[in-house]
């Protein structure tokens, strides 16, 4: 008992001090622009000194191109260092020349030893460092191979401590597994301040970067780029890309008024309902398959749509992935349109969450959704009952509020048949 008492009473003298939050003065964050406005948007306004950002994505999607373009722009005002563990200096120089970047300003290091990289950072004292990629680094303190859980975790932790200690804005590029997660331990995402994923459909030049975690800004912010021969180019009006409105309107198409982070977007969703002789298939591209199953059950119960003998295919145009429940009403109306053959008017935008009782529930950001639709020339918006602010942004005749999914179908079908 006495030994236990001694152990609990003896401790290391704390070097830190406690403080009341009321006495702490908030500090304004200093941000450095990457020269790419869409990248800055996803970051919450730009890179933060001492902040560590993890960038993940499929091979060849454009992670190295993005970081190389960003560091070339940052090099005009800050000391930078581009560390490549996968490519030689000649390969990086060739890519930079193809992108039309100023090679004189980019300082590059081809190295995979963590100790050597830290030595160069402490000598050069750069303000911005890119590590491409974290899976290629290894520390001599551990016997495991590069890319192993131990090496990835410990190298990332040491680089994070270095960034905090010297106020370096650090970008870590990470590989992605077949499941879509960043390769290595999950703790890697907890170590860093910001996690950004690159998204894009095979065969499409559209690229979307999404912030899944951000200690210095809002999560789920997105940036939209087009991958061209001379590198990534920003898309200033993403709604124009996600709205494939060419040609005659056809059944199964609906325009969803979405919000990605703080940005309202109009996205076209497509549905194809086709009779089948075997087991019906439910295939989704850019939408959750489990939520589709729930919506089909709601349609069966509250709209009388018997879909047991039909295949149902859902596609979100442009390679965007929709995760918010506000897409429910647009998906349901697109399915109903394909099944019935009734065309949803091309000047109508839709949003709203659907409950199991067939009710259409309010969602966040109604004012932004309505405002974006009106700005792009849509004359009607079908959605849940909204507040006065949302109504003030649209003409009374343009905004159609519905409280049931059956009412939403009635709001579309009479106008479509006229």
Beta strands, then each sheet from edge to edge (+ up, - down):
strand 1: 31-32
strand 2: 47-48
strand 3: 52-56
strand 4: 80-84
strand 5: 108-110
strand 6: 128-132
strand 7: 169-174
strand 8: 194-199
strand 9: 206-214
strand 10: 222-228
strand 11: 231-234
strand 12: 253-260
strand 13: 263-275
strand 14: 282-285
strand 15: 310-316
strand 16: 348-350
strand 17: 353-354
strand 18: 360-361
strand 19: 380-383
strand 20: 399-401
sheet 1: 1+ 2-
sheet 2: 5+ 4+ 6+ 7+ 3+ 8+ 9- 10+ 11-
sheet 3: 14+ 15+ 13- 12+ 16+ 19+ 20+
sheet 4: 17+ 18-
end
